[in-house]
């Protein structure tokens, strides 16, 4: 079966995950059969889809017509046989119990079309074992969506022992057609990628507290404000449900052995029905107390190293057993768990040799199996890291002048250097590492004669950049001296962009807030999609724009408008910002990429020498009109002796298009 043959998707289970997957499939244009065992369950799921589509339309994420069309594609069923009629792909989303899932498949094989592909949305159970209940193990794989499916980009596509390559490629294509990012899990292994990292990390956090080596607050302060994870370990357990992680851990322990024995602290919480937010209490009190109040300054270096060491060992287990390679592990955990960097990169940055030493010391002290370093971890440490001693990332290399980056995608095509912020899992927020890489990329593009214009954008369709990575800035209490240096670094980095002799276009899609808007102010031209929201919300956080926003914005929109935008900390739609003069153009959401590229290529075709002196004269005149006029005169004189001028005049006289070469 080819992707174009898939017309109808049957979703078995209308709970939170089931109705979310049904909604995603319907939005992608597929006919959907949503089935559950009782009419009440199906109706509740359908009502949730209708509410969610309404919210998406209300927030202009989709049009009203699109929401209505998606809802019309969904048909509800209680009868299993009827729900499976004409199904091309069957997505099973029943409770996470092996026995229940097997019972479902024993019935499904009776009624499903012979050519239908089966996928299970399990977070940890064996794909191979489930596939062997069916009559088509080669057309059976895992398709693990993350909650909520409408918002989360990641889908783990998991191979069972019998799964064919054709099936994996089909389901990866299906995930992409739904707007998701598939990550291949090459081998059936408990917990797959994301849960194989997160659940042992949660367990080790519990062991640290159980042993009296640190408090819950210290562990969470370290994970959230030092390691930069989106939540503290215990805060996350409470949010998801302690029982959810515990049951995954139980299964991993059952399959892989003593290294995954659940900490007694977790067992106590589950047995006491203190499961987190959903029960009112867990590691924090959500009824009588204030919930998760995590101090920013309770960071413990030993806790950090211990957690990173255990995490590195899990990464090594995945890579060494050919479950996934380091880039796939990093990509999955960033997208699925919101890590600022992937676990392989975090471990590399800490130093694998040092983490092996931590594990060896803990293993000698306790004898616990979870501290026994894997052979592959030792090999990777000797090789200089999971990424071979070099930075990983998905950045594109073009010739000798461009490097691969962890936070950017950089490519050169048709004389346009395209810099894409690649942190969609963090709304493309700007970290210290991103500033470093951005400055390097601009330097390299500026040095290339074959680059005649620069185009900026953000990965995904949710944000150009939602601002600074405030969480990492707050780490350790946000030392004022460090903050001053961070401000200066941002000012200087964005200043490189502004000072570039090449025209710069910012293509803004989605959120353009705080530091993201400050980045956009450094561009020469700004074009945005209709759905974009812009603003400088720093004052709402008790901050102020620190990367040039107090200076550059006023030069673009005037001091009065700049003060309004900054002091009110309001968000503005694209049309309002166009009226203020900040945006040069607003286009429909689906036209942005093409129009921004067209504009950048138009500028790249212009006369480089004349463009350079035009920008320099305008910049010089900001603070000194006489200086600006002098640069203008010198530039005017310089271009009079260029081949570009003769090319322009010749083309004009002949009614042709000039081919400027910058000579």
N, C-alpha and C positions, 0 to 999 in steps of 0.2 A: 504494500500500500504506500502511495505517495502522499505528501502533505495536501496536495490539491484534491485528493480523493476524500479527505475528511470533511464531512458536512454536518454530521450530527454527533454530539457528545452526550453520553449518559453519565450523570453524577449520582452515585448511590450513597445517600446520606445527606440530609438537609440541615445539619447542625452548623455551627459557626464556620468551620472550614468548608463544609460541603456547599453551603449557599454562597460562600465567598468565591469558590472555584467556579460555580455555575455562573455567577455574575461576570467574572473575568472572561469566561468562554463566550458568553452572550455578547459582551462588549466587543469581542474580537470578530464577531460576525457568525459564530456557529449556532446552529439550532441546538437547544439544550433540553434534555429530559432530566428533571430533578425528581428523585424518588426517595421516599423513606417509608418506614414500616407502618406509620399511622398518619391519617389525614391531618391531624393537629400539627405534627412535626413538619410536614410538607408545607402547610399553610404558614406556619411561623417563619420557615425559611424563605418562602416567597415574599412575605411581608417585609422581611429584613432586606431582601434584594431591592424591593421597590423603594424602601426608605433610603438605602445607600445610593441608589441611582439618583434619587431626588437631591441628596446632599451634594453629589458630584456635579449635578447641573447647577445647583444653587451657588457653588463655588466656581462656576465657569470652567470646571475641568472637562466637562462634556456639554454638548448642546442639549436642549430639551428634546429635540427630535431624536437624537442619538439615544437618550435615556429611554424614551418610549419604544424605540425600535428594539433595543436590547431586551426590554421586558417582554415584548411581543414574541421574542424568540424562545422564551422559556415556557415549557409545558410541565405540569406537575403530575406525579403518579404515586400511587400506593402499590398497584399491581406490578410485580417485578417483570413478568413476561412482556407486558405492554410497554414498560419503560425501556426495554432493551431492543424493541423492534427498530430495525434500520440503524442501530448504533454502529458507528465507525470506531470510536474510542470509548471505552468504559473506564470511568475514574471512580474507584472505590474509596469512600471516605467514612467507613464505619468505625466504631470504637477501637482503640489501640490494644486489642487483645487477639492473640494469634488464633485462638479457637473460634472466636466470632468471625474473623475475616475468612478463615477456612470454610466455615459453614456457608458464608455468603457465596464464595466462589463455587462451591459444590452445586449451588442452585443456579448461579449465573451461567455456567457452561451448558445448562440445559436449554437456555433460551437465547443466548447471545448469537448474533450472526457469525458464521464460520470464519469470516475474514476479520472480525473485530479485534482490536488490540486492547489488552487489559493493562491498566496501571493502578498501582496502589499508592495512596497518599499516607504512607507510614513514616514516622520519624526515626524508627530504629529497627523494626522487625525484619527478619530475613526475607529478602525478595525471592531467593531460591526456594525456600521452603513453601512459600505461598504459591509460587508458580507451578510447583509440582502437584498441586491439587487440581490444576486446570488441564485442559486438553491441548494447550498451546504455550508451553513454557518459553519457547523461542520468541513469542510475541507478548511477553509479559515483562514489565520493568517497574521500577519505582519512579514516582513523580511527586517529590516532596515539596509542596508549597509551604510558605511561611505565613504566619498569622499577623495581620489580616491579609488574605491573598490579594485584595484590591490594591493595597498600598505597597506590599513587600515585593521587591524585584526578583529575589532569588527563587529558583526552582532547582533542587537537586535531582538530577536524572540518574537513577541508580541501575546498574547492570546486575542481573542475577547470573548464576552459573550458566544458564541455558540461553540467556537473552541474545538475540541476533543484533549485529551492527545496524541492520536496516531498521529495526525497532527503535534502537537508541537514537538514531538520526531523525526518525519520524517524530519522536516525542520531544527531542530538542527543538526541532522546527516548530512543533505545536506550541511549545512554551514561548518561543520567540514571536510567533504570530499573535500571542496573547500579551505581548509587550513585556515579557519577563526575560531574565538573564539565566539561561540554563548553565549549570556546572556539572560536568560529567563525573560521576563516582564510578570508577572503573571496576571495582570489585565489591561484592556484597559483604559489608562489614558493619557490625553493630554501631548504631549512632551515626553512620555515614560520615559526613565531614563536620558539620556545624555542631551537632549534639555530641559528637566524639570529642570536640574541644571544650564546649561549654559545661557539659555535665561533670566530667572529672575535675574541671576547674572549680565548680560549685562544691564538689565533694571535698577537695583539698582545702577550700576556704573553711568548710565546716570542721575538718580535722585540725586546722590551726587553732580555731576557737576551742574545740573539744580538749586539746592538749594544754590549753591555758597560755599559749604563746602570744596570743593577741586577742583583742575584743572584736565583737562584730563591727563596731564603729571604726576601729583601726583598719580592719580588712577592707571595709567598704570605702573608707577614705583613700586607701592605697589604690584600689582597683579603679575607682572613679576619677580621682584627681591626680594620681601619679601615672598609672598605666593608661589613663585616658579613655577607659571603657565607658559606654553610655550610661551604665548604672553600676552601683556597687554589686558585688556578688550576691549578698543576702537581699539587697533591694530587688535585684532581678528575680531571685527565687520567689520572693513574696509576690512580685508582679505576675509572674507566669503561673504560679501555684507550686508550692514545694513538692506536692505529690506528683506533679507532672515530671519534673526532673528526676525525682526519686524512682519512679517506675521505669524510666529509661535506664537509670543507673542499675536497677535490679536486673534488667535484661542483659545489659553489658556484662555485669558481674557473673550472671549465669553462663554466658557464652565464653567470655574471655578470662574469667578466673579471679583470683584473690586480689590482684592489683586494683580491682574496682569494687572492693567491699564497701558498702555504704557506711558512712560515718554514723555512729549512734545518735548524734545530735539530730540528724535528718530523720532517723527512725522515730525518735521521740516526738518530733513535730508532727509527723504523719499519724502516728498512733493517737496523739492528743487532738487530732483534727484541727491543728493550728497550721493552716495551709497557706497563710498569707492574706492578701487583700480580700480575697473572695470569702474568707471566713471571719474577717475582722482582726485577726492577729496571726502573726507568724514569727519572724525574727524581729519584727517591729509591731507596735500596737496601733491599729488603724481605727479603733473605736474610742477607747479611753485616752489614748495618747496622740501624739502628733505625727505618727507614721515614720517614714524614713527621713530623719534629720541627720544628714551625714556631714561631719566636720570636714573642712577643706584642709586643715593643718595637722591631721593625725596620721600622716603618712609614715610608713615603716619600711625601710629599705630591705630588711630581711624578709618581710612578708612579700614584697614585690619579687625578689629573686626566687623565693620558694614557689610562688604561683607561676612565674615565668618558666621555671625549670620543669615543673609538672606539665605545663602546656607544651613546652618544647618537646618533651618526651612523647606526647600524644601526636604532635605533628610528625615526628620521626617515625612513629608507628604507622601512620597513614602513608607516608612516602615510601618507607622501607618495604611495606607490604603491597605496594603498587595500587593502593586505593585511589590516590590522587597525587599529583605533583605539587610542589610548593606554590606556584602561581595560582593553581586551582584552589588550594586550601585557603590562601590569603583572600582570594576573590570571594569565595563562598562565605567566609566568616565576616568579612567587611559588609557584604550585602545582607547576610542573614542575621547578623548579630550587632551590626552597627559599630564594629571596632574601628578606631581611627586608622589603624594599619593592620595588615594581616598578622596572624600569630607567628608565621614563619619569619616575617620581617621584624616583628617585635623581638623575637628570640635572637635573630642575627644581630640586631642593634645592641642587645645586651651583651652578646658574646657567648657563643655556644660552649666554648671551653669552660668559661666560668660557671655556666649553668650545669654542665656535667659535674663539676666539682661540688656544686650544691647538692645534687642528687646523690653523689657518692658519699658525702658526709652524712646526709640524712639516712641513707641506707645502712651505713655502718652503725649509726646511732640507734636506729629503731628496728632494723631488719625487715621493714615493711616492703612488700613486693612492688608497691606503687612508686617506690623511689629507685627501682633498679633500672639504670639507664639502658636503653635499647642499643643494639649494635649500630644501627643506622645513625643514631644521634652522635655516637662517638666518631663515626666516619665523617658525618657532616661537620662536626667540630674541627676535625683534622683538615677538612677541605676548605675551611674558612667560612662556613655557613650553609644554610639551606639553599641560598641563592648563589652558591659557589664563590662566595667572597665578593661578589659584585651586587650592586643594587638591582632588585628585580623591577617589576612594574610592567605596564602595558604600553609605555610610551613608544612611539615609532621612531626609528632611526632613519635619517635621510642623509647619505653621504657622510663625510668625516666630521661635519660641524655639529651635528645633532646627537644628543645622548638619549638613552632610555631613562625615563623618569618614573617615580612611584606615584606622583600626584597629578601628573600632566600627561596628555597625549599631544605630541608635537609632530607635525608633518608639513612638508612643502609640496605644493602642487600648483602649477600654472602661475608661478611667481608669487604665490600667497603663502606666507608662513602661518599655519593654523595652530593656535595654542588653545587646547581644550582642558579646562579644569576637570579632573577625573576623580572626584570624591562624591559620587551620587549617593552613596550610602550615608553620607554626612551632609547632604544638601549642598555639596561643593563648598563647604566652609573652608576658610583659609587658615592653615596652621603655619607654624614656624618653618617646617620642612617645605611646605608649598611655597612660601616666600623665597626660600633659598633656591628652589628649583626654578621658580618663575624668573628670578633675576638672571639665572644662568641661561635659560632658554632665550630671553630677550637679547642678552649679550651675543649669543650664538647667531640668532636670526639677524641681528643688526650687522654682523660681520660678513654676512653672505650677500654677494652681489646678485645672485639669482633670486633673492627674496626682495620684492618691491613693495609689498604691503603686508600688514599683520592683521589677522582675524582672531578675535577672542570669543570663546563661548564656554558653556558649562555642559558637562555630560548629563544625559537624561533630559526629561522634560519638566522637572519640578523646580529647578533653580539654576540660574546663571551662577549666583553664589549668594547664600543666605547670610554671609557675613564672616566675621572672625570666629574661629573655634574657641569660643569663650570658656568652655569647660577646661581645655588644656591651659588657657591663660590663667585660670584661677588656681591651678595646681600649686600646692604648697603655700597657699595664702597670698599668691600673686605679689611677689616682692616688688616694691615701687621702682627700685633701680632697674630690675629686669624689665618692668613694664615700659620704662622710658626707652630702653634699648630696643624693645620690640616695636614701639611706635616709630622710632627712627629708622629701623630696618624696613618697615612697611612704607614709610615715606620715600626712602631712597629707592626701594624696589619699584614702586609705582612710578616714581620719578624717572626711572630708566625708560619706562614705556612712554611717558609723556615727552621725554626728550629725544626719543627715537626720530631719526631723519625720515623714517618710512611712515606713510599714513597708516593709522590704526583704526579698525572698526570693531566695536563691541556688539555682538549679537546676543540680546538679552531675552531669555525665555524663562518664565516663572519668577521666582523670588530673586530680587536684586536688592539686598538689604545691607546696611551697615558697611562693613569692609568690602563687600561685593559691589556696593554702589560707589564706594571710594575708588575701587579698581576701574569701574566704568567711567568715572570722571577723568581718568588719565588717558582715555581714548580720544581720538579726533572726532569720530562720528559714532553715534549710538542708534541702533535700530532694535525695536522690541516687538514681541508678539502681543496680541491683544490681551492675553491672560496674565501678563506680567504684573507684578506688584513691586513697587520701588519705595525706598525710604531709608532714613537714618535713625533707627530706633535706639541708639546708644543711650540717650538720656533716660529712657525707661529703665535702664539697668544701672543708672547712677554713673554712667561713663560719658565720654564725649568722643566724637570721631577722632581717631588718632593716627590715621594713615593719609593725611592730607585733605580730609573732607571739609575742614573748616576753611580751607584756602581755595581749593580748586572749584568747589561747588559754586561759590559766590561769583567766580569769574565766568561761569557758564550761564547761571540763571539770574544773577544780580544778588546783591547783599540782602535785600528784603526777602526775596523768595528763599534764599539759602537759610536765613535765620528762621523763617517759617518751617521749612522742612526739618531742620535740625532741632529747634527748640520745642516744637510740638511732638516730635518723634512719631508722626503719623505715617501711615502707609498710603501710597498714591497709586491709582491705576495708570496704565500706560498713556491713555489719552490726556490725562491731567498733566503728566510729566512732559508730554509733547507740547501742550499749551504753555507750559512754563519755559520751554526752550531747552530742556535737558535732552529730550529725544529728538533726533532728526526725522525719524519715520516710525510709524506703527503699522504693522501688517498682520494679517490673519495668522493664527497659530501654525497652520500647515505650510505657510509661505515663507516663514522666517529663514530657515536654513538656505533655501535657494536664493532669496533676495539678499541676504547678508553676503553670501558667496559672490553673487553678481556684483554687488557694490565693491567688495574687496578686489575683485579681478579688474573692475573698471579703474580703481585707483592704481592698481599694480601696472596698468597699461599707460599710466601717465608719465610725464617727464621727471625722472628721479631728482635731477639737480635742481630744477625749478621748485619741486615739492619740498626739498630739503631747505632751501633758503626761504621759502614762504613760511614754513613752520618756525624757523629760527627767528625771522623778523617779527612774527606775531608774538612769540614768547618773549623776545627781548623788549617789546613795547609794552608789556604788561605793567612793568614798574618804572619804565623810563621811555617816554615817547620818543625822545631824541635818539636814544640808542636803537629803538626799533626802526626808526626811519633810516638810520645809518646802515643797519644790517640789510634793510630793504634795498638801499641804493647799491651797496656792495654786491648783493646777490643779483640785482638787475644787471649790473655790469658784467658779472661773471658769466651769466647765461648767454650774454651776447656773443660769446666766443665758443659756443658749444655746437657739436653736431646735432644735438637734439633740436636746437632752434631752427637750423636749416631744414631738418626733417619736418618740423611742424609747419614751417612756411611753405615748403614744397607740397606737402599734403593738402594744405589749405588752398593753395592756388590750383591744385589739380582736383579738388573736391574729393580727396581720398582720406584714408585713415592713417595717421602717423604711426610709425613703429619706433618708439623711443628706446634708446639703448643706454642712456645715462652717460653719454660721452659728449 
